[in-house]
Amino acid sequence: LAGSSLPLDPVGTALDLGFASTFDNSLDAVSDRDFVAESLFALSLLGVHLSRIGEEVCLWASDEFGFLGLDDAFSTGSSMMPQKKNPDIAELARGRSGRLIGHLTGMLTTLKGLPLTYNRDLQEDKEPLFDALDQTVLALGAIGGLLATASFKTDAMATAADSPYAAATDLAELLVEGGTPFREAHAIVGDIVRRALAGEASMADLVREEERLGEAGAAILEPGVSVTRRTTRGGAGPVPVADQLERFRVRLSADAKRVQDLAS
């Protein structure tokens, strides 16, 4: 019974309405909700990324890390502890991702048991899609505002980055450059770290005692040296990070233009 015996022109109707094409199968046309599931997946994935940013903010803003200060507009005080500042926006963004994933899961569950034509169950596609869009827009704005007003405590970050233990891999790589197999280099540096943690001597002194490291190895432990050695593409050194930022700016600019073109 699909289709019609009347002289209808689906292609002409689609063109008159501004669509680029029309359906190939009428049963599929009234029952296809792939676009809803795909949209919910994209929103859920975006929500997961926002959740991960939120988790990072929660960690960085904690006393244990101390890398990030939150503006009062994007945090609240504790109802019990006067000294505490709660990263509410970050926590809400983290929790909101579960809501988005729930909408996706619910939609897929609705679709999985339907025969291949329209069924009233498909009325259930509206609320999850519209709510997912609304919640994602809210979360994007909130996280964007949080990051724009946050204060990054670079001194604390530098102190953490300059920990001698953070340079352990650099020491192993220095040994490899001198011809030591990596397995052996790993064991040598691991032993130095264990002895330093046990309080036998400072990391620098133990490195100097290792003849294959010596002063060259100790120099790597100096502030700022380890991070500047990260020169490969995608690394954390100043040069590759600057390259990453430039490429991301170009991509963001292109994406912004695409959004503007779609909106116009």
Secondary structure, DSSP 8 states (H G I E B T S, - for coil): --S-SS---HHHHHHHTT-S---S-HHHHHH--HHHHHHHHHHHHHHHHHHHHHHHHHHHHSTTT--EE--GGG-EE-SS-TT-EE-HHHHHHHHHHHHHHHHHHHHHHHHHT--SS--GGGGGGHHHHHHHHHHHHHHHHHHHHHHHH-EE-HHHHHHHHT-GGGGHHHHHHHHHHTT--HHHHHHHHHHHHHHHHTTSS-HHHHHHHSTTTHHHHHHHTSTTHHHHT--STT-SSHHHHHHHHHHHHHHHHHHHHHHHHHH-
